[in-house]
Amino acid sequence: MYNPLSHKTNGNYLIYRAVPVFVILLSLESFSLSHGNNYFSDSTYKVFPDVEVNADRYKGASSTYVSPGTFLTKSEFEKISITQISDVLNFIPGIFIKDYGGLSSMKTISMRGTSSNQTIITLNGARINSNQNGIAELSTIPLTMLDNIEVIRTGLSGYYGSGAMGGVVNLSLDNNSKDRVSLMGAYGSFNENLFSIFASNNLGKINISAALEYKHTDGTFPITTEQFGESKEVVRQNNKFSSISAVLNATQTVFGSQYIGTMIFTHSGRGVPGALLQGFIETADANLEENNFLFSLQGKDINFKDFIVNNGVNFRINNFRYTDQQSLGLDGKTLDNFFTSFDFSIFIDAKRQLGDFILGIKAEQNMSSIKGDFLQKVSDDKIERNNFALSLSAEYRYYFDNSSDLLILTNVRGDIFNDNESAVSPFLGIVLGLTKWSMLIKTNVSYNFRVPSFNELYYLNYGTADLRPEKALNYTSSIEYNNNLFTVELCGFITSTRDLILAVPKSPAIWSAQNIGFTKNIGFELSSRISLIKDEMTMMINYTYQEAKDVSENSLNSGNYLVYVPQELINIGLNATIFDFDLSGFLSYASFRYSLQSNELNSVLPEYYTLNIRISKDINIQNFSSRVFLSCDNITDESYSIVLNYPMPGRIIRAGVKFNIE
């Protein structure tokens, strides 16, 4: 029998090794100061503005000012990965990526122990979570087209509405105002191919950028499996993946206001292998094909009399087809399911300063629909949802003196749904800025919710039409020290969720979605970054501890840990420049997890760690520059699974080159 306590002990051993390193980093602060280093990274979330007052300040703050978060630029996440956004997010405190194996597999995000449909992901301000299952699948998002990634780690339904119980990930496209062209190509293990082209042109007040990306992998890799007590090597099959993405982005600035239009199209196809059981791979002939189109038009910081106005329109359509030659549908024919989903949203918000207060109001209308052949018979197989939301905000800032100030931000949002319960989501955040001591103290409390997805309500033989929304109460407090040379942040959080929606067996063969249970997650995050040698060596350490448990009364699982939520996460990164070569190394560790809510010993997944390295060099000739790189993921060839019976690939080597012409 596997003993999870042994892994907990080993996990603590790693902590004991990491904490002294952290203490050493603290002691090195004086060394950094004496060398006059510039802070190495934009990773630290410097959302709190300077004390001096300026006109732009009175556009109003947002939840990002009072919440712990991380901001990464393109140059930073290219050091971690060139292929997958999931690799980048995995190095952010409080985030755990559920990966079903390799570049081709599905990847979803868990933030602070919440599920993947309890975190909102936006792309240029437009929500990309599926209305069918509530999940934003990360493997199809084109990383090479992004300019920055913003992660906010707290409940934010007061701003984003349904689904923002764990937090929000905001992705922004590259909109460089310079005239330039970039080409990149990379090749890796398991026949990974990545090609992209990006071009931007500045036409006076209008900047136009376009990008095209192609990604492919065969996805076949060797797996060592135990079959009746004997080790046997098999090959992961039906794991191929191909995608092509095209982006067109246009920005125009008029009288200080910015208007942004974005169109994105993505086509992807992949094999969908099932679980690996005794060397046999289920659904070895299953395939998934998706087409996504997104259009967004937004106006930012529009001056209208005494108001600052933002507005926008977002439109998204998704075609989804799942086939399996080994399974039969309800008509007795080979399984072939097709779904089409549609999302449309329009919003307008305005802020105005009245004395020491900044008051805001926002109205939002959302419309979603889905049509498919595997839905319960409702309205001719077409399901529709309409949602109207109205939110009010108030911001107050008080300056004690030139060395400290206090920001209080409150927001309340009301949501009305035509097919589910209404919800009211208040948010209160407070930030104390101690400029003299280079410190920020943040705290916020929020009430959050998630309405059931279309699958949970209407999927054939699974959906339950009278489901209630999930509801969560979030507390977050943090203290951050940042002198632009060394940064450390300690953050504590509590998330209590009730009416959680889980799959419950109705019979040996049929499961259904039900509101059941009450869960609580308590934890803390510790993150630090330091520049050791001026512009030549930097280091970061992130540590997360969390206890996510079922605390339902009269439940057989009361007191048990939630599935696939590790208690400990550690990320350590080191960047160095040696002889004009950029070297990066990243260690990621996750403690044991349970795959069953019963927490039986045979459901334990062992702890694992991965070590990734990367070396690159820039070559510049006048207006032409290039970067060549070589990387190795899982350099120790660790054998592990993040999800039970879905083994991860071993060592992955990639090489490539990127050309820039300006």
Order of alpha helices (4+ residues) and beta strands (2+ residues): alpha-alpha-beta-alpha-alpha-beta-beta-beta-beta-beta-alpha-beta-beta-beta-beta-beta-beta-beta-beta-beta-beta-beta-beta-beta-beta-beta-beta-beta-beta-alpha-beta-beta-beta-beta-beta-beta-beta-beta-beta-beta-beta-beta-beta-beta-beta
